[in-house]
Amino acid sequence: MSGGARADRPLSRDFFDRPVLDVAPDLLGRTLVRHGAEGEIRIRLTEVEAYDGERDPGSHAYRGRTKRNATMYGPPGHAYIYFTYGMWHCANLVCGPPDEARGVLLRAGEVLSGVELARSRRPSSRVEADLARGPARLATALALDRGLDGTDVCGGSELGILHGEPPPGELIRSGPRTGIRGDGALPPWRFWIHADPTVSPYRAHPRHTRPAETAELDDEGTRS
């Protein structure tokens, strides 16, 4: 099989049925595809964050199963999409066995195709590198919302993930997760491609705000 043909193959369920800290860095360089009535957009993933289920203070699953986070407890290879701060959607990919609630937040990427469509959804972006530079921007560029929560990304749906072209191992970096304080900020569970212009800037969590697990908002704009 040629390199190009392999790059366009969907990732298998087995890819996601692994420990989240194995899956997260392995997602870098993979291609996220969004099919829709307006056209197709492809994004090369350049930055992700791992969340390790109920034992992780930064995870939405830290306080257990809810209606909102139910997708995290399902089978691997599905999208968990949530609404936050009353304004934005963000997307995660579920990893590991069912009921462990582990997932990878898609933080940033390079728009490979469908640039004009992405720009129409992100008109404030001054340069192309900013179109999906951050989790909310990425979700906005792809028009992701709660209607796609639970989508199977392993083939045959509106949202998919392809093999793409993973970067050399020496280009993968790791560090603290963005916007999280306390115990949840300690693990170096954010992964990115070194020197890629689409990687979002690191921001520590402001001291005066709540820890990540209590600061998120649900679909109605109230705390979950």
N, C-alpha and C positions, 0 to 999 in steps of 0.2 A: 504494500500500500504506500503511495506517495505521501510526502510530508503534508502537501496541501489537502489531500483527501482525509488524512487522519485529523488534521486541524479542524475540519468541518464535522467530525463525528461528535454526537452528544456524549457527555461523560456518563458513565454507567452508575447504577445504583450502588454498586460495590465501592465506587470511589468515595461516596459520602458515608458509607457504613464503616467508618473508621474513627479513631479518637479525633476530637475536634482540633487538637494541636498538630495533628498530621495533615488534616484536610486544609486548614486555613492557609499555611504558606504554599501549599500545592495548588491553591486556586489562583495564585498570581500568574498573570499571562493568559489565563483562560478567557474565552469569549462568551460574554453574556449577550443573548439575542432576544429582542422583543419584537414580536409580530403584532401588527394591528391594522385597523382599517386605513390609517393614514400612511402606512408604509412600515419598513423594517429598520431597526437601529441595532448596530453591533457595537459593543463596548469591551475593550480589553481591560481586565481587572488589574489594577496597579496597587491597591491598598485594601486590606481587610482587617477585621478584629475577631478574635475567638471568644466565645462565651460558653462556660463550662457547667451549665445546668444549675440545679438547686443549691449546689455548694459554692457557687460563684456570686459574691455580693453585687457584682455589676450586672447580673443577668436578670431579665424579666421573669425568669423562673425561680428566682431566689426565695420568693414567698409561696411557691407552689403553683399548682395548676389553676388557671382561671379561664373564663370564656375567651378572653382576649388572647392568651398565649397558648391556646390548645394546640395549634399547629406545631409548636416546638416539641410536643410530646408524641407526635406522630412518626411515621416512617421517614427515613433519611431521603434526601434528594427532593425535598419540597421547599417552597418559598414561604417564609414567615414574614409577612408585611404588616407593619404597625404604623399607627398615626400618633404623632408626638407633638407636644406643646401647642396643640390646637391648630397647627399649620402644615406640618410636613409629614410625608411618609418616608419610611426607611425599609430596606429589604435585607433579609437574612436567608441563609441556606441551612436547612436542618441537617445535622450530622449524627452519626452513631446510632445505636439501637433505639427503637421506640421506647418511650417513657423516660428517657434520660435528659430530654430537653436541652440538647446542646446545639449550637449553631454558630454561623460565621456571618458577621455584619459586613455587607459590601460597602466599603467606605469611599472608593474612588476608582476612576477608570478613564481610559482614552477612547473617545468616540472614533471608531474605525470606519463606519458607514452610517448614512442617515444623518449627516452633520446638520443639514439645513432643517430637518424635522426637529432635531434636538435643540437647535438654536431658536426655533419658533416657540418652544416650550420654556426656554431659558434665555429670553431676550436681554436680560441684564448682564449676561456673560460678555465681557469685552474681548476675550481671546478664546480660541477653541479649547485650550487646555483647561479652562474653567467650566466647561459644559457639564462635566460629571465629577468635579473635584470636591468631594464631600458626599456623605450618604444621602442627604436630602436632595442635593443637586442631581445626583445619579438617578434617584427615584423619580424626580420631576422630569428629567430629560427622557426617561423611558415611559412616562405616564403610568407609573405603578401606583396602585391604591389597594384598599382592603378587599376589593372585589377579586384580586389575584392572590389573596392569602390562601395558602394551601395548594397552590399550583405545583404540579409535578414538573420539575425542570429537566428531567432525564429523557425528554423526547416527546414530540407530538402535541405541544401546547403553545400558548401565546408567549410563554417565557421559557427560554432554554439556556443551557450552558454547554459549550463545545470545548473540545480539547485545546484549541488555540495553540499558542507557542509559549510554553513556560520559559522564564528567563533562566540563565545560568545560576546555579546555587550561590555563587559568590556575590551576586547582585541583590540577594534577598536580605533585608534588614529586619530587626525586631526591636520593639520598645514598649513603653507604657501605653495603655489605651487612652484615647482622647476623652476629656471631659468627665473623668471618673476620679473620685477621691476615696480616702480610707483604704480598707483592705482590697477593694476592687481595683484600685489603681496600681497595686504592686506588681502583678505579673507582667512580663514583657510580651503581651499577647496581641499586640498590633504588628502586622507584617506589611512590608511595602517593598517596591522595587527601587533600589537606590538611584538617586538623581533623576527619577522620572518627573517631568514637570506637572503631571496631573495628580501627584500625591498631595493630599491636603496638609496644611500646616498643623503641627502638634499644638494642642491647647490643653493645659492642665485644668482641672475642675476648679471654678472660683470657690474660695473659702466660705463665702457667705450663703451658698446655695445648698440644697439638700443632696445627700448621696444619690448616685444614679438610680438605685432601685426604687426610690420614692419620688423622684422628680419627673418621671415620665407621665404623659397624659394619655387617656384613652380616646376612643373615637368621639365621645361627647365633650371632650375638653376637660374632663374631671380626672382626678388622680385615680389610678387603678389600685 
